[in-house]
Amino acid sequence: MKSLNISLNSLDKIKNFVGIVSNLDSEIDLISGRYVVNAKSIMGVLSLDLSKDIQMNIYNEKIFDDAKKILHDFLI
């Protein structure tokens, strides 16, 4: 598992983010405080406190570098 910190501070960013990660071949979790949600679930993402930075865990390390490039607009 590898982690990145991201920011999702608008509805458009959330929709774009979920659309992108849904196509990645990995389990991806988002962690905000004590809450953990599936990054591929728009309802899960919307349930997080989006005013804070969010930790993203990618479980398939083989795609980590590609995911980092694809998700560069969301990285902190």
Rosetta constraint file for C-alpha pairs under 8 A:
AtomPair CA 1 CA 57 HARMONIC 6.40 0.50
AtomPair CA 1 CA 58 HARMONIC 5.56 0.50
AtomPair CA 1 CA 59 HARMONIC 4.28 0.50
AtomPair CA 1 CA 60 HARMONIC 6.58 0.50
AtomPair CA 1 CA 61 HARMONIC 6.15 0.50
AtomPair CA 2 CA 57 HARMONIC 5.68 0.50
AtomPair CA 2 CA 58 HARMONIC 5.38 0.50
AtomPair CA 2 CA 59 HARMONIC 6.54 0.50
AtomPair CA 2 CA 61 HARMONIC 6.58 0.50
AtomPair CA 2 CA 64 HARMONIC 7.25 0.50
AtomPair CA 3 CA 55 HARMONIC 6.64 0.50
AtomPair CA 3 CA 56 HARMONIC 5.44 0.50
AtomPair CA 3 CA 57 HARMONIC 4.47 0.50
AtomPair CA 3 CA 58 HARMONIC 6.22 0.50
AtomPair CA 4 CA 55 HARMONIC 5.80 0.50
AtomPair CA 4 CA 56 HARMONIC 5.18 0.50
AtomPair CA 4 CA 57 HARMONIC 6.66 0.50
AtomPair CA 4 CA 75 HARMONIC 7.19 0.50
AtomPair CA 5 CA 53 HARMONIC 6.50 0.50
AtomPair CA 5 CA 54 HARMONIC 5.58 0.50
AtomPair CA 5 CA 55 HARMONIC 4.55 0.50
AtomPair CA 5 CA 56 HARMONIC 5.97 0.50
AtomPair CA 5 CA 75 HARMONIC 6.01 0.50
AtomPair CA 5 CA 76 HARMONIC 5.81 0.50
AtomPair CA 6 CA 53 HARMONIC 5.93 0.50
AtomPair CA 6 CA 54 HARMONIC 5.29 0.50
AtomPair CA 6 CA 55 HARMONIC 6.29 0.50
AtomPair CA 6 CA 56 HARMONIC 6.86 0.50
AtomPair CA 6 CA 74 HARMONIC 5.25 0.50
AtomPair CA 6 CA 75 HARMONIC 4.41 0.50
AtomPair CA 6 CA 76 HARMONIC 5.28 0.50
AtomPair CA 7 CA 50 HARMONIC 7.50 0.50
AtomPair CA 7 CA 52 HARMONIC 7.42 0.50
AtomPair CA 7 CA 53 HARMONIC 5.29 0.50
AtomPair CA 7 CA 54 HARMONIC 6.15 0.50
AtomPair CA 7 CA 74 HARMONIC 5.56 0.50
AtomPair CA 7 CA 75 HARMONIC 6.44 0.50
AtomPair CA 7 CA 76 HARMONIC 6.47 0.50
AtomPair CA 8 CA 13 HARMONIC 5.86 0.50
AtomPair CA 8 CA 14 HARMONIC 5.83 0.50
AtomPair CA 8 CA 50 HARMONIC 6.08 0.50
AtomPair CA 8 CA 53 HARMONIC 7.81 0.50
AtomPair CA 8 CA 54 HARMONIC 7.83 0.50
AtomPair CA 8 CA 74 HARMONIC 6.80 0.50
AtomPair CA 9 CA 13 HARMONIC 6.87 0.50
AtomPair CA 9 CA 14 HARMONIC 7.64 0.50
AtomPair CA 9 CA 50 HARMONIC 5.91 0.50
AtomPair CA 9 CA 51 HARMONIC 6.52 0.50
AtomPair CA 10 CA 14 HARMONIC 6.35 0.50
AtomPair CA 11 CA 15 HARMONIC 6.25 0.50
AtomPair CA 12 CA 16 HARMONIC 6.16 0.50
AtomPair CA 13 CA 17 HARMONIC 5.90 0.50
AtomPair CA 13 CA 74 HARMONIC 7.87 0.50
AtomPair CA 14 CA 18 HARMONIC 6.10 0.50
AtomPair CA 14 CA 42 HARMONIC 7.48 0.50
AtomPair CA 14 CA 45 HARMONIC 7.51 0.50
AtomPair CA 14 CA 46 HARMONIC 7.95 0.50
AtomPair CA 15 CA 19 HARMONIC 6.14 0.50
AtomPair CA 15 CA 42 HARMONIC 7.27 0.50
AtomPair CA 16 CA 20 HARMONIC 6.22 0.50
AtomPair CA 17 CA 21 HARMONIC 6.19 0.50
AtomPair CA 17 CA 71 HARMONIC 7.63 0.50
AtomPair CA 17 CA 74 HARMONIC 7.75 0.50
AtomPair CA 18 CA 22 HARMONIC 5.89 0.50
AtomPair CA 18 CA 39 HARMONIC 6.52 0.50
AtomPair CA 18 CA 40 HARMONIC 5.35 0.50
AtomPair CA 18 CA 41 HARMONIC 6.94 0.50
AtomPair CA 18 CA 42 HARMONIC 6.26 0.50
AtomPair CA 19 CA 23 HARMONIC 7.03 0.50
AtomPair CA 19 CA 40 HARMONIC 7.68 0.50
AtomPair CA 20 CA 24 HARMONIC 7.09 0.50
AtomPair CA 20 CA 70 HARMONIC 7.94 0.50
AtomPair CA 20 CA 71 HARMONIC 7.86 0.50
AtomPair CA 21 CA 28 HARMONIC 7.72 0.50
AtomPair CA 21 CA 39 HARMONIC 6.99 0.50
AtomPair CA 21 CA 40 HARMONIC 6.09 0.50
AtomPair CA 22 CA 39 HARMONIC 7.93 0.50
AtomPair CA 22 CA 40 HARMONIC 5.13 0.50
AtomPair CA 24 CA 63 HARMONIC 7.94 0.50
AtomPair CA 24 CA 67 HARMONIC 7.61 0.50
AtomPair CA 25 CA 60 HARMONIC 7.54 0.50
AtomPair CA 25 CA 63 HARMONIC 7.58 0.50
AtomPair CA 26 CA 58 HARMONIC 6.66 0.50
AtomPair CA 26 CA 59 HARMONIC 6.07 0.50
AtomPair CA 26 CA 60 HARMONIC 5.20 0.50
AtomPair CA 26 CA 63 HARMONIC 7.74 0.50
AtomPair CA 27 CA 38 HARMONIC 7.77 0.50
AtomPair CA 27 CA 58 HARMONIC 6.29 0.50
AtomPair CA 27 CA 59 HARMONIC 5.63 0.50
AtomPair CA 27 CA 60 HARMONIC 7.05 0.50
AtomPair CA 28 CA 38 HARMONIC 6.15 0.50
AtomPair CA 28 CA 39 HARMONIC 5.49 0.50
AtomPair CA 28 CA 40 HARMONIC 7.27 0.50
AtomPair CA 28 CA 56 HARMONIC 6.87 0.50
AtomPair CA 28 CA 57 HARMONIC 5.56 0.50
AtomPair CA 28 CA 58 HARMONIC 4.78 0.50
AtomPair CA 28 CA 59 HARMONIC 6.39 0.50
AtomPair CA 29 CA 36 HARMONIC 6.47 0.50
AtomPair CA 29 CA 37 HARMONIC 5.58 0.50
AtomPair CA 29 CA 38 HARMONIC 4.71 0.50
AtomPair CA 29 CA 39 HARMONIC 5.13 0.50
AtomPair CA 29 CA 56 HARMONIC 5.71 0.50
AtomPair CA 29 CA 57 HARMONIC 5.18 0.50
AtomPair CA 29 CA 58 HARMONIC 6.86 0.50
AtomPair CA 30 CA 36 HARMONIC 5.63 0.50
AtomPair CA 30 CA 37 HARMONIC 5.35 0.50
AtomPair CA 30 CA 38 HARMONIC 6.30 0.50
AtomPair CA 30 CA 39 HARMONIC 5.60 0.50
AtomPair CA 30 CA 45 HARMONIC 7.55 0.50
AtomPair CA 30 CA 54 HARMONIC 6.43 0.50
AtomPair CA 30 CA 55 HARMONIC 5.62 0.50
AtomPair CA 30 CA 56 HARMONIC 4.59 0.50
AtomPair CA 30 CA 57 HARMONIC 6.42 0.50
AtomPair CA 31 CA 35 HARMONIC 5.69 0.50
AtomPair CA 31 CA 36 HARMONIC 4.56 0.50
AtomPair CA 31 CA 37 HARMONIC 6.66 0.50
AtomPair CA 31 CA 54 HARMONIC 5.80 0.50
AtomPair CA 31 CA 55 HARMONIC 5.04 0.50
AtomPair CA 31 CA 56 HARMONIC 6.39 0.50
AtomPair CA 31 CA 57 HARMONIC 7.93 0.50
AtomPair CA 32 CA 36 HARMONIC 6.69 0.50
AtomPair CA 32 CA 48 HARMONIC 6.36 0.50
AtomPair CA 32 CA 49 HARMONIC 6.66 0.50
AtomPair CA 32 CA 52 HARMONIC 7.55 0.50
AtomPair CA 32 CA 53 HARMONIC 7.42 0.50
AtomPair CA 32 CA 54 HARMONIC 5.30 0.50
AtomPair CA 32 CA 55 HARMONIC 6.62 0.50
AtomPair CA 35 CA 48 HARMONIC 7.29 0.50
AtomPair CA 37 CA 41 HARMONIC 7.64 0.50
AtomPair CA 37 CA 44 HARMONIC 5.40 0.50
AtomPair CA 37 CA 45 HARMONIC 6.66 0.50
AtomPair CA 38 CA 44 HARMONIC 6.34 0.50
AtomPair CA 38 CA 45 HARMONIC 7.45 0.50
AtomPair CA 39 CA 44 HARMONIC 7.18 0.50
AtomPair CA 39 CA 45 HARMONIC 6.33 0.50
AtomPair CA 39 CA 56 HARMONIC 7.97 0.50
AtomPair CA 41 CA 45 HARMONIC 6.27 0.50
AtomPair CA 42 CA 46 HARMONIC 6.11 0.50
AtomPair CA 43 CA 47 HARMONIC 6.32 0.50
AtomPair CA 44 CA 48 HARMONIC 7.04 0.50
AtomPair CA 46 CA 50 HARMONIC 7.69 0.50
AtomPair CA 50 CA 54 HARMONIC 7.53 0.50
AtomPair CA 58 CA 64 HARMONIC 6.84 0.50
AtomPair CA 60 CA 64 HARMONIC 6.87 0.50
AtomPair CA 63 CA 67 HARMONIC 5.94 0.50
AtomPair CA 64 CA 68 HARMONIC 6.05 0.50
AtomPair CA 65 CA 69 HARMONIC 6.45 0.50
AtomPair CA 66 CA 70 HARMONIC 6.22 0.50
AtomPair CA 67 CA 71 HARMONIC 5.89 0.50
AtomPair CA 68 CA 72 HARMONIC 5.91 0.50
AtomPair CA 71 CA 75 HARMONIC 6.72 0.50
